[in-house]
């Protein structure tokens, strides 16, 4: 799975980059059965100035579908954690849906 981080002029520390890489690996593991090499993950990090919060927007393009998770928080690390947690829930729901459709086709 390929992934790209767009940080919109926000400093992203090396420790946060490592956290992001580990979380991307969790997504890659969940996609293992579904050919993760055909998936693309776009990670957008931004600072929302009016509310003094950070946002993390994840866009996962897998096969014909696109999954999205966006969360905000007062700290960038918390926004990243929340958005990846939401993406993993979306991915679990998506996998269940795919498995049901495959079973119905049998």
Biopython code that builds the backbone (N, CA, C, O; Angstrom):
import numpy as np
from Bio.PDB.StructureBuilder import StructureBuilder

atoms = [
    (1, "UNK", "N", (0.860, -1.178, 0.000)),
    (1, "UNK", "CA", (0.000, 0.000, 0.000)),
    (1, "UNK", "C", (0.899, 1.231, 0.000)),
    (1, "UNK", "O", (1.859, 1.339, 0.763)),
    (2, "UNK", "N", (0.551, 2.130, -0.869)),
    (2, "UNK", "CA", (1.281, 3.394, -0.926)),
    (2, "UNK", "C", (0.557, 4.413, -0.052)),
    (2, "UNK", "O", (-0.670, 4.407, 0.044)),
    (3, "UNK", "N", (1.336, 5.286, 0.582)),
    (3, "UNK", "CA", (0.707, 6.361, 1.349)),
    (3, "UNK", "C", (1.507, 7.634, 1.225)),
    (3, "UNK", "O", (2.722, 7.616, 1.031)),
    (4, "UNK", "N", (0.798, 8.737, 1.342)),
    (4, "UNK", "CA", (1.385, 10.063, 1.215)),
    (4, "UNK", "C", (0.876, 10.930, 2.350)),
    (4, "UNK", "O", (-0.301, 10.879, 2.705)),
    (5, "UNK", "N", (1.778, 11.732, 2.923)),
    (5, "UNK", "CA", (1.397, 12.649, 3.992)),
    (5, "UNK", "C", (1.501, 14.067, 3.459)),
    (5, "UNK", "O", (2.550, 14.482, 2.968)),
    (6, "UNK", "N", (0.405, 14.806, 3.561)),
    (6, "UNK", "CA", (0.379, 16.228, 3.198)),
    (6, "UNK", "C", (0.242, 16.998, 4.502)),
    (6, "UNK", "O", (-0.775, 16.886, 5.187)),
    (7, "UNK", "N", (1.264, 17.782, 4.849)),
    (7, "UNK", "CA", (1.242, 18.412, 6.163)),
    (7, "UNK", "C", (0.885, 19.888, 6.155)),
    (7, "UNK", "O", (0.861, 20.497, 7.225)),
    (8, "UNK", "N", (0.611, 20.488, 5.031)),
    (8, "UNK", "CA", (0.132, 21.872, 4.943)),
    (8, "UNK", "C", (0.868, 22.815, 5.902)),
    (8, "UNK", "O", (0.242, 23.510, 6.703)),
    (9, "UNK", "N", (2.178, 22.832, 5.815)),
    (9, "UNK", "CA", (3.042, 23.736, 6.582)),
    (9, "UNK", "C", (3.006, 23.485, 8.083)),
    (9, "UNK", "O", (3.273, 24.398, 8.864)),
    (10, "UNK", "N", (2.687, 22.290, 8.492)),
    (10, "UNK", "CA", (2.738, 21.902, 9.901)),
    (10, "UNK", "C", (4.004, 21.085, 10.097)),
    (10, "UNK", "O", (4.321, 20.205, 9.297)),
    (11, "UNK", "N", (4.719, 21.386, 11.167)),
    (11, "UNK", "CA", (5.903, 20.589, 11.482)),
    (11, "UNK", "C", (5.451, 19.241, 12.024)),
    (11, "UNK", "O", (4.709, 19.172, 13.004)),
    (12, "UNK", "N", (5.903, 18.173, 11.382)),
    (12, "UNK", "CA", (5.582, 16.816, 11.815)),
    (12, "UNK", "C", (6.873, 16.204, 12.358)),
    (12, "UNK", "O", (7.830, 15.985, 11.614)),
    (13, "UNK", "N", (6.888, 15.935, 13.653)),
    (13, "UNK", "CA", (8.080, 15.398, 14.297)),
    (13, "UNK", "C", (8.367, 13.982, 13.811)),
    (13, "UNK", "O", (7.493, 13.300, 13.275)),
    (14, "UNK", "N", (9.606, 13.561, 14.009)),
    (14, "UNK", "CA", (9.988, 12.209, 13.606)),
    (14, "UNK", "C", (9.207, 11.161, 14.389)),
    (14, "UNK", "O", (8.854, 10.116, 13.843)),
    (15, "UNK", "N", (8.936, 11.429, 15.654)),
    (15, "UNK", "CA", (8.167, 10.456, 16.441)),
    (15, "UNK", "C", (6.746, 10.309, 15.894)),
    (15, "UNK", "O", (6.208, 9.202, 15.866)),
    (16, "UNK", "N", (6.133, 11.414, 15.460)),
    (16, "UNK", "CA", (4.798, 11.325, 14.865)),
    (16, "UNK", "C", (4.848, 10.610, 13.520)),
    (16, "UNK", "O", (3.929, 9.865, 13.182)),
    (17, "UNK", "N", (5.901, 10.826, 12.758)),
    (17, "UNK", "CA", (6.062, 10.101, 11.488)),
    (17, "UNK", "C", (6.152, 8.595, 11.745)),
    (17, "UNK", "O", (5.601, 7.794, 10.989)),
    (18, "UNK", "N", (6.856, 8.219, 12.822)),
    (18, "UNK", "CA", (6.967, 6.802, 13.174)),
    (18, "UNK", "C", (5.612, 6.231, 13.585)),
    (18, "UNK", "O", (5.272, 5.106, 13.217)),
    (19, "UNK", "N", (4.840, 7.006, 14.346)),
    (19, "UNK", "CA", (3.503, 6.578, 14.759)),
    (19, "UNK", "C", (2.624, 6.377, 13.525)),
    (19, "UNK", "O", (1.913, 5.378, 13.422)),
    (20, "UNK", "N", (2.673, 7.323, 12.596)),
    (20, "UNK", "CA", (1.883, 7.219, 11.366)),
    (20, "UNK", "C", (2.278, 5.961, 10.594)),
    (20, "UNK", "O", (1.411, 5.242, 10.098)),
    (21, "UNK", "N", (3.579, 5.693, 10.490)),
    (21, "UNK", "CA", (4.046, 4.507, 9.762)),
    (21, "UNK", "C", (3.522, 3.218, 10.409)),
    (21, "UNK", "O", (3.144, 2.281, 9.705)),
    (22, "UNK", "N", (3.498, 3.170, 11.741)),
    (22, "UNK", "CA", (2.977, 1.983, 12.435)),
    (22, "UNK", "C", (1.481, 1.823, 12.194)),
    (22, "UNK", "O", (1.000, 0.705, 12.009)),
    (23, "UNK", "N", (0.750, 2.920, 12.195)),
    (23, "UNK", "CA", (-0.690, 2.860, 11.982)),
    (23, "UNK", "C", (-1.006, 2.475, 10.534)),
    (23, "UNK", "O", (-1.969, 1.752, 10.278)),
    (24, "UNK", "N", (-0.205, 2.953, 9.602)),
    (24, "UNK", "CA", (-0.372, 2.558, 8.199)),
    (24, "UNK", "C", (-0.145, 1.052, 8.061)),
    (24, "UNK", "O", (-0.833, 0.381, 7.292)),
    (25, "UNK", "N", (0.820, 0.533, 8.809)),
    (25, "UNK", "CA", (1.093, -0.901, 8.764)),
    (25, "UNK", "C", (-0.100, -1.706, 9.280)),
    (25, "UNK", "O", (-0.363, -2.799, 8.778)),
    (26, "UNK", "N", (-0.821, -1.187, 10.268)),
    (26, "UNK", "CA", (-2.032, -1.863, 10.757)),
    (26, "UNK", "C", (-3.080, -1.945, 9.650)),
    (26, "UNK", "O", (-3.735, -2.973, 9.477)),
    (27, "UNK", "N", (-3.230, -0.858, 8.907)),
    (27, "UNK", "CA", (-4.189, -0.861, 7.791)),
    (27, "UNK", "C", (-3.730, -1.844, 6.726)),
    (27, "UNK", "O", (-4.535, -2.600, 6.182)),
    (28, "UNK", "N", (-2.440, -1.834, 6.429)),
    (28, "UNK", "CA", (-1.897, -2.751, 5.423)),
    (28, "UNK", "C", (-2.157, -4.203, 5.844)),
    (28, "UNK", "O", (-2.501, -5.037, 5.006)),
    (29, "UNK", "N", (-1.996, -4.502, 7.121)),
    (29, "UNK", "CA", (-2.233, -5.854, 7.625)),
    (29, "UNK", "C", (-3.690, -6.253, 7.441)),
    (29, "UNK", "O", (-3.985, -7.385, 7.058)),
    (30, "UNK", "N", (-4.595, -5.327, 7.713)),
    (30, "UNK", "CA", (-6.026, -5.636, 7.563)),
    (30, "UNK", "C", (-6.412, -5.827, 6.094)),
    (30, "UNK", "O", (-7.385, -6.517, 5.789)),
    (31, "UNK", "N", (-5.651, -5.218, 5.195)),
    (31, "UNK", "CA", (-5.926, -5.354, 3.762)),
    (31, "UNK", "C", (-5.176, -6.527, 3.136)),
    (31, "UNK", "O", (-5.315, -6.779, 1.939)),
    (32, "UNK", "N", (-4.393, -7.236, 3.921)),
    (32, "UNK", "CA", (-3.516, -8.276, 3.403)),
    (32, "UNK", "C", (-4.242, -9.261, 2.491)),
    (32, "UNK", "O", (-3.742, -9.623, 1.426)),
    (33, "UNK", "N", (-5.401, -9.680, 2.913)),
    (33, "UNK", "CA", (-6.171, -10.652, 2.146)),
    (33, "UNK", "C", (-6.729, -10.050, 0.853)),
    (33, "UNK", "O", (-7.071, -10.780, -0.077)),
    (34, "UNK", "N", (-6.818, -8.732, 0.797)),
    (34, "UNK", "CA", (-7.467, -8.048, -0.328)),
    (34, "UNK", "C", (-6.477, -7.315, -1.236)),
    (34, "UNK", "O", (-6.849, -6.330, -1.874)),
    (35, "UNK", "N", (-5.261, -7.764, -1.304)),
    (35, "UNK", "CA", (-4.243, -7.169, -2.164)),
    (35, "UNK", "C", (-3.953, -5.708, -1.795)),
    (35, "UNK", "O", (-4.406, -4.797, -2.489)),
    (36, "UNK", "N", (-3.210, -5.480, -0.721)),
    (36, "UNK", "CA", (-2.934, -4.112, -0.271)),
    (36, "UNK", "C", (-2.122, -3.286, -1.267)),
    (36, "UNK", "O", (-2.099, -2.058, -1.175)),
    (37, "UNK", "N", (-1.459, -3.939, -2.211)),
    (37, "UNK", "CA", (-0.654, -3.185, -3.175)),
    (37, "UNK", "C", (-1.506, -2.333, -4.119)),
    (37, "UNK", "O", (-0.979, -1.444, -4.787)),
    (38, "UNK", "N", (-2.809, -2.592, -4.183)),
    (38, "UNK", "CA", (-3.671, -1.785, -5.040)),
    (38, "UNK", "C", (-4.356, -0.654, -4.263)),
    (38, "UNK", "O", (-5.207, 0.045, -4.812)),
    (39, "UNK", "N", (-3.994, -0.477, -3.006)),
    (39, "UNK", "CA", (-4.614, 0.561, -2.177)),
    (39, "UNK", "C", (-3.690, 1.770, -2.041)),
    (39, "UNK", "O", (-2.468, 1.638, -1.994)),
    (40, "UNK", "N", (-4.299, 2.938, -1.979)),
    (40, "UNK", "CA", (-3.574, 4.191, -1.764)),
    (40, "UNK", "C", (-4.196, 4.904, -0.574)),
    (40, "UNK", "O", (-5.419, 5.000, -0.465)),
    (41, "UNK", "N", (-3.346, 5.403, 0.317)),
    (41, "UNK", "CA", (-3.805, 6.138, 1.487)),
    (41, "UNK", "C", (-3.232, 7.544, 1.440)),
    (41, "UNK", "O", (-2.020, 7.736, 1.337)),
    (42, "UNK", "N", (-4.122, 8.517, 1.516)),
    (42, "UNK", "CA", (-3.708, 9.922, 1.541)),
    (42, "UNK", "C", (-3.995, 10.463, 2.937)),
    (42, "UNK", "O", (-5.112, 10.353, 3.440)),
    (43, "UNK", "N", (-2.973, 11.047, 3.552)),
    (43, "UNK", "CA", (-3.085, 11.572, 4.912)),
    (43, "UNK", "C", (-2.888, 13.082, 4.849)),
    (43, "UNK", "O", (-1.827, 13.557, 4.444)),
    (44, "UNK", "N", (-3.907, 13.832, 5.247)),
    (44, "UNK", "CA", (-3.819, 15.289, 5.238)),
    (44, "UNK", "C", (-3.847, 15.795, 6.680)),
    (44, "UNK", "O", (-4.796, 15.542, 7.422)),
    (45, "UNK", "N", (-2.806, 16.503, 7.056)),
    (45, "UNK", "CA", (-2.712, 17.096, 8.380)),
    (45, "UNK", "C", (-2.812, 18.602, 8.230)),
    (45, "UNK", "O", (-2.125, 19.195, 7.398)),
    (46, "UNK", "N", (-3.664, 19.221, 9.030)),
    (46, "UNK", "CA", (-3.800, 20.671, 8.933)),
    (46, "UNK", "C", (-4.149, 21.285, 10.279)),
    (46, "UNK", "O", (-4.693, 20.632, 11.170)),
    (47, "UNK", "N", (-3.818, 22.552, 10.389)),
    (47, "UNK", "CA", (-4.131, 23.321, 11.589)),
    (47, "UNK", "C", (-5.331, 24.193, 11.268)),
    (47, "UNK", "O", (-5.311, 24.947, 10.295)),
    (48, "UNK", "N", (-6.374, 24.095, 12.078)),
    (48, "UNK", "CA", (-7.574, 24.911, 11.894)),
    (48, "UNK", "C", (-7.403, 26.137, 12.780)),
    (48, "UNK", "O", (-7.561, 26.056, 13.999)),
    (49, "UNK", "N", (-7.083, 27.261, 12.175)),
    (49, "UNK", "CA", (-6.701, 28.444, 12.942)),
    (49, "UNK", "C", (-7.839, 29.049, 13.756)),
    (49, "UNK", "O", (-7.615, 29.480, 14.887)),
    (50, "UNK", "N", (-9.031, 29.092, 13.222)),
    (50, "UNK", "CA", (-10.143, 29.723, 13.936)),
    (50, "UNK", "C", (-10.473, 29.016, 15.242)),
    (50, "UNK", "O", (-10.869, 29.661, 16.213)),
    (51, "UNK", "N", (-10.315, 27.702, 15.276)),
    (51, "UNK", "CA", (-10.656, 26.948, 16.481)),
    (51, "UNK", "C", (-9.422, 26.458, 17.237)),
    (51, "UNK", "O", (-9.543, 25.814, 18.279)),
    (52, "UNK", "N", (-8.237, 26.764, 16.711)),
    (52, "UNK", "CA", (-6.974, 26.347, 17.317)),
    (52, "UNK", "C", (-6.931, 24.832, 17.534)),
    (52, "UNK", "O", (-6.477, 24.353, 18.573)),
    (53, "UNK", "N", (-7.411, 24.090, 16.532)),
    (53, "UNK", "CA", (-7.380, 22.639, 16.570)),
    (53, "UNK", "C", (-6.627, 22.115, 15.353)),
    (53, "UNK", "O", (-6.354, 22.841, 14.397)),
    (54, "UNK", "N", (-6.308, 20.848, 15.425)),
    (54, "UNK", "CA", (-5.662, 20.163, 14.312)),
    (54, "UNK", "C", (-6.639, 19.151, 13.729)),
    (54, "UNK", "O", (-7.478, 18.597, 14.439)),
    (55, "UNK", "N", (-6.518, 18.921, 12.436)),
    (55, "UNK", "CA", (-7.370, 17.942, 11.759)),
    (55, "UNK", "C", (-6.487, 16.932, 11.041)),
    (55, "UNK", "O", (-5.430, 17.265, 10.505)),
    (56, "UNK", "N", (-6.947, 15.708, 11.049)),
    (56, "UNK", "CA", (-6.291, 14.639, 10.298)),
    (56, "UNK", "C", (-7.369, 13.989, 9.442)),
    (56, "UNK", "O", (-8.353, 13.458, 9.957)),
    (57, "UNK", "N", (-7.171, 14.038, 8.144)),
    (57, "UNK", "CA", (-8.126, 13.495, 7.188)),
    (57, "UNK", "C", (-7.462, 12.339, 6.446)),
    (57, "UNK", "O", (-6.416, 12.517, 5.821)),
    (58, "UNK", "N", (-8.062, 11.168, 6.513)),
    (58, "UNK", "CA", (-7.537, 9.989, 5.837)),
    (58, "UNK", "C", (-8.466, 9.620, 4.689)),
    (58, "UNK", "O", (-9.688, 9.598, 4.840)),
    (59, "UNK", "N", (-7.870, 9.335, 3.546)),
    (59, "UNK", "CA", (-8.624, 8.939, 2.369)),
    (59, "UNK", "C", (-7.989, 7.659, 1.832)),
    (59, "UNK", "O", (-6.874, 7.685, 1.311)),
    (60, "UNK", "N", (-8.694, 6.554, 1.960)),
    (60, "UNK", "CA", (-8.184, 5.256, 1.520)),
    (60, "UNK", "C", (-8.924, 4.839, 0.264)),
    (60, "UNK", "O", (-10.134, 4.616, 0.285)),
    (61, "UNK", "N", (-8.186, 4.737, -0.824)),
    (61, "UNK", "CA", (-8.754, 4.280, -2.086)),
    (61, "UNK", "C", (-8.348, 2.829, -2.263)),
    (61, "UNK", "O", (-7.182, 2.514, -2.504)),
    (62, "UNK", "N", (-9.337, 1.953, -2.138)),
    (62, "UNK", "CA", (-9.099, 0.521, -2.255)),
    (62, "UNK", "C", (-10.105, -0.050, -3.242)),
    (62, "UNK", "O", (-11.315, 0.055, -3.047)),
    (63, "UNK", "N", (-9.593, -0.646, -4.289)),
    (63, "UNK", "CA", (-10.431, -1.216, -5.330)),
    (63, "UNK", "C", (-11.331, -0.128, -5.932)),
    (63, "UNK", "O", (-10.833, 0.895, -6.404)),
    (64, "UNK", "N", (-12.612, -0.340, -5.919)),
    (64, "UNK", "CA", (-13.527, 0.652, -6.497)),
    (64, "UNK", "C", (-14.064, 1.612, -5.453)),
    (64, "UNK", "O", (-14.748, 2.574, -5.800)),
    (65, "UNK", "N", (-13.775, 1.376, -4.203)),
    (65, "UNK", "CA", (-14.355, 2.164, -3.123)),
    (65, "UNK", "C", (-13.332, 3.108, -2.502)),
    (65, "UNK", "O", (-12.122, 2.898, -2.592)),
    (66, "UNK", "N", (-13.855, 4.147, -1.874)),
    (66, "UNK", "CA", (-13.036, 5.107, -1.148)),
    (66, "UNK", "C", (-13.588, 5.224, 0.263)),
    (66, "UNK", "O", (-14.772, 5.494, 0.459)),
    (67, "UNK", "N", (-12.720, 5.019, 1.237)),
    (67, "UNK", "CA", (-13.096, 5.150, 2.641)),
    (67, "UNK", "C", (-12.457, 6.418, 3.185)),
    (67, "UNK", "O", (-11.329, 6.756, 2.828)),
    (68, "UNK", "N", (-13.183, 7.119, 4.052)),
    (68, "UNK", "CA", (-12.679, 8.376, 4.573)),
    (68, "UNK", "C", (-12.910, 8.453, 6.081)),
    (68, "UNK", "O", (-13.928, 7.995, 6.601)),
    (69, "UNK", "N", (-11.930, 9.049, 6.764)),
    (69, "UNK", "CA", (-12.057, 9.299, 8.201)),
    (69, "UNK", "C", (-11.393, 10.642, 8.490)),
    (69, "UNK", "O", (-10.241, 10.867, 8.120)),
    (70, "UNK", "N", (-12.124, 11.523, 9.149)),
    (70, "UNK", "CA", (-11.572, 12.832, 9.502)),
    (70, "UNK", "C", (-11.930, 13.138, 10.942)),
    (70, "UNK", "O", (-13.094, 13.073, 11.335)),
    (71, "UNK", "N", (-10.920, 13.469, 11.719)),
    (71, "UNK", "CA", (-11.118, 13.811, 13.119)),
    (71, "UNK", "C", (-10.299, 15.060, 13.455)),
    (71, "UNK", "O", (-9.267, 15.332, 12.843)),
    (72, "UNK", "N", (-10.786, 15.806, 14.438)),
    (72, "UNK", "CA", (-10.074, 16.987, 14.914)),
    (72, "UNK", "C", (-9.817, 16.844, 16.409)),
    (72, "UNK", "O", (-10.519, 16.120, 17.115)),
    (73, "UNK", "N", (-8.787, 17.558, 16.871)),
    (73, "UNK", "CA", (-8.435, 17.546, 18.291)),
    (73, "UNK", "C", (-7.511, 18.732, 18.571)),
    (73, "UNK", "O", (-6.920, 19.292, 17.648)),
    (74, "UNK", "N", (-7.387, 19.112, 19.833)),
    (74, "UNK", "CA", (-6.498, 20.221, 20.186)),
    (74, "UNK", "C", (-5.018, 19.909, 19.938)),
    (74, "UNK", "O", (-4.207, 20.825, 19.804)),
    (75, "UNK", "N", (-4.666, 18.619, 19.878)),
    (75, "UNK", "CA", (-3.289, 18.210, 19.619)),
    (75, "UNK", "C", (-3.242, 17.355, 18.358)),
    (75, "UNK", "O", (-4.144, 16.559, 18.099)),
    (76, "UNK", "N", (-2.181, 17.530, 17.580)),
    (76, "UNK", "CA", (-2.041, 16.812, 16.317)),
    (76, "UNK", "C", (-1.993, 15.303, 16.534)),
    (76, "UNK", "O", (-2.632, 14.556, 15.794)),
    (77, "UNK", "N", (-1.257, 14.850, 17.521)),
    (77, "UNK", "CA", (-1.134, 13.403, 17.781)),
    (77, "UNK", "C", (-2.496, 12.784, 18.090)),
    (77, "UNK", "O", (-2.793, 11.684, 17.625)),
    (78, "UNK", "N", (-3.325, 13.478, 18.868)),
    (78, "UNK", "CA", (-4.650, 12.963, 19.217)),
    (78, "UNK", "C", (-5.534, 12.890, 17.966)),
    (78, "UNK", "O", (-6.273, 11.923, 17.782)),
    (79, "UNK", "N", (-5.456, 13.902, 17.116)),
    (79, "UNK", "CA", (-6.228, 13.892, 15.871)),
    (79, "UNK", "C", (-5.815, 12.719, 14.983)),
    (79, "UNK", "O", (-6.663, 12.067, 14.373)),
    (80, "UNK", "N", (-4.519, 12.456, 14.915)),
    (80, "UNK", "CA", (-4.013, 11.329, 14.122)),
    (80, "UNK", "C", (-4.523, 10.012, 14.699)),
    (80, "UNK", "O", (-5.011, 9.156, 13.961)),
    (81, "UNK", "N", (-4.411, 9.850, 16.018)),
    (81, "UNK", "CA", (-4.880, 8.617, 16.659)),
    (81, "UNK", "C", (-6.367, 8.393, 16.407)),
    (81, "UNK", "O", (-6.782, 7.292, 16.045)),
    (82, "UNK", "N", (-7.159, 9.430, 16.597)),
    (82, "UNK", "CA", (-8.612, 9.303, 16.424)),
    (82, "UNK", "C", (-8.991, 8.978, 14.986)),
    (82, "UNK", "O", (-9.875, 8.159, 14.738)),
    (83, "UNK", "N", (-8.320, 9.622, 14.043)),
    (83, "UNK", "CA", (-8.684, 9.378, 12.643)),
    (83, "UNK", "C", (-8.277, 7.976, 12.197)),
    (83, "UNK", "O", (-9.007, 7.336, 11.440)),
    (84, "UNK", "N", (-7.126, 7.490, 12.654)),
    (84, "UNK", "CA", (-6.733, 6.125, 12.300)),
    (84, "UNK", "C", (-7.654, 5.103, 12.957)),
    (84, "UNK", "O", (-7.981, 4.084, 12.349)),
    (85, "UNK", "N", (-8.078, 5.369, 14.205)),
    (85, "UNK", "CA", (-9.035, 4.470, 14.854)),
    (85, "UNK", "C", (-10.348, 4.424, 14.073)),
    (85, "UNK", "O", (-10.931, 3.357, 13.880)),
    (86, "UNK", "N", (-10.800, 5.585, 13.630)),
    (86, "UNK", "CA", (-12.034, 5.649, 12.847)),
    (86, "UNK", "C", (-11.865, 4.922, 11.508)),
    (86, "UNK", "O", (-12.788, 4.254, 11.044)),
    (87, "UNK", "N", (-10.693, 5.052, 10.893)),
    (87, "UNK", "CA", (-10.442, 4.377, 9.615)),
    (87, "UNK", "C", (-10.432, 2.861, 9.806)),
    (87, "UNK", "O", (-10.943, 2.128, 8.958)),
    (88, "UNK", "N", (-9.863, 2.391, 10.897)),
    (88, "UNK", "CA", (-9.852, 0.946, 11.145)),
    (88, "UNK", "C", (-11.269, 0.420, 11.343)),
    (88, "UNK", "O", (-11.586, -0.680, 10.892)),
    (89, "UNK", "N", (-12.124, 1.190, 12.012)),
    (89, "UNK", "CA", (-13.529, 0.788, 12.156)),
    (89, "UNK", "C", (-14.220, 0.766, 10.797)),
    (89, "UNK", "O", (-14.967, -0.164, 10.493)),
    (90, "UNK", "N", (-13.971, 1.790, 9.976)),
    (90, "UNK", "CA", (-14.549, 1.829, 8.622)),
    (90, "UNK", "C", (-14.075, 0.630, 7.808)),
    (90, "UNK", "O", (-14.852, 0.012, 7.081)),
    (91, "UNK", "N", (-12.811, 0.318, 7.938)),
    (91, "UNK", "CA", (-12.238, -0.790, 7.192)),
    (91, "UNK", "C", (-12.828, -2.120, 7.633)),
    (91, "UNK", "O", (-13.083, -2.991, 6.802)),
    (92, "UNK", "N", (-13.047, -2.285, 8.935)),
    (92, "UNK", "CA", (-13.685, -3.512, 9.431)),
    (92, "UNK", "C", (-15.103, -3.645, 8.881)),
    (92, "UNK", "O", (-15.520, -4.728, 8.471)),
    (93, "UNK", "N", (-15.833, -2.541, 8.876)),
    (93, "UNK", "CA", (-17.191, -2.546, 8.328)),
    (93, "UNK", "C", (-17.158, -2.889, 6.834)),
    (93, "UNK", "O", (-17.986, -3.666, 6.358)),
    (94, "UNK", "N", (-16.218, -2.320, 6.108)),
    (94, "UNK", "CA", (-16.065, -2.567, 4.677)),
    (94, "UNK", "C", (-15.731, -4.040, 4.421)),
    (94, "UNK", "O", (-16.298, -4.663, 3.523)),
    (95, "UNK", "N", (-14.813, -4.588, 5.211)),
    (95, "UNK", "CA", (-14.425, -5.991, 5.043)),
    (95, "UNK", "C", (-15.608, -6.916, 5.305)),
    (95, "UNK", "O", (-15.789, -7.902, 4.590)),
    (96, "UNK", "N", (-16.415, -6.612, 6.317)),
    (96, "UNK", "CA", (-17.599, -7.417, 6.606)),
    (96, "UNK", "C", (-18.559, -7.385, 5.426)),
    (96, "UNK", "O", (-19.115, -8.410, 5.031)),
    (97, "UNK", "N", (-18.743, -6.208, 4.879)),
    (97, "UNK", "CA", (-19.647, -6.039, 3.726)),
    (97, "UNK", "C", (-19.143, -6.850, 2.523)),
    (97, "UNK", "O", (-19.927, -7.519, 1.850)),
    (98, "UNK", "N", (-17.848, -6.786, 2.261)),
    (98, "UNK", "CA", (-17.259, -7.521, 1.134)),
    (98, "UNK", "C", (-17.406, -9.030, 1.350)),
    (98, "UNK", "O", (-17.786, -9.762, 0.437)),
    (99, "UNK", "N", (-17.101, -9.483, 2.565)),
    (99, "UNK", "CA", (-17.195, -10.918, 2.859)),
    (99, "UNK", "C", (-18.620, -11.429, 2.698)),
    (99, "UNK", "O", (-18.834, -12.525, 2.181)),
    (100, "UNK", "N", (-19.596, -10.637, 3.139)),
    (100, "UNK", "CA", (-21.000, -11.048, 2.988)),
    (100, "UNK", "C", (-21.389, -11.156, 1.518)),
    (100, "UNK", "O", (-22.102, -12.078, 1.123)),
    (101, "UNK", "N", (-20.915, -10.203, 0.709)),
    (101, "UNK", "CA", (-21.260, -10.238, -0.706)),
    (101, "UNK", "C", (-20.573, -11.416, -1.399)),
    (101, "UNK", "O", (-21.132, -11.999, -2.328)),
    (102, "UNK", "N", (-19.367, -11.768, -0.954)),
    (102, "UNK", "CA", (-18.678, -12.925, -1.527)),
    (102, "UNK", "C", (-19.392, -14.228, -1.161)),
    (102, "UNK", "O", (-19.503, -15.136, -1.986)),
    (103, "UNK", "N", (-19.878, -14.314, 0.088)),
    (103, "UNK", "CA", (-20.599, -15.509, 0.528)),
    (103, "UNK", "C", (-21.924, -15.646, -0.190)),
    (103, "UNK", "O", (-22.347, -16.758, -0.505)),
    (104, "UNK", "N", (-22.583, -14.536, -0.452)),
    (104, "UNK", "CA", (-23.864, -14.575, -1.158)),
    (104, "UNK", "C", (-23.693, -15.024, -2.591)),
    (104, "UNK", "O", (-24.614, -15.591, -3.180)),
    (105, "UNK", "N", (-22.527, -14.777, -3.159)),
    (105, "UNK", "CA", (-22.248, -15.161, -4.542)),
    (105, "UNK", "C", (-21.929, -16.635, -4.710)),
    (105, "UNK", "O", (-21.911, -17.142, -5.832)),
    (106, "UNK", "N", (-21.671, -17.341, -3.589)),
    (106, "UNK", "CA", (-21.335, -18.765, -3.661)),
    (106, "UNK", "C", (-22.496, -19.636, -4.030)),
    (106, "UNK", "O", (-22.348, -20.854, -4.125)),
]
sb = StructureBuilder()
sb.init_structure("model")
sb.init_model(0)
sb.init_chain("A")
sb.init_seg("    ")
for serial, (resi, resn, name, xyz) in enumerate(atoms, 1):
    if name == "N":
        sb.init_residue(resn, " ", resi, " ")
    sb.init_atom(name, np.array(xyz, "f"), 0.0, 1.0, " ", f" {name:<3s}", serial, name[0])
structure = sb.get_structure()
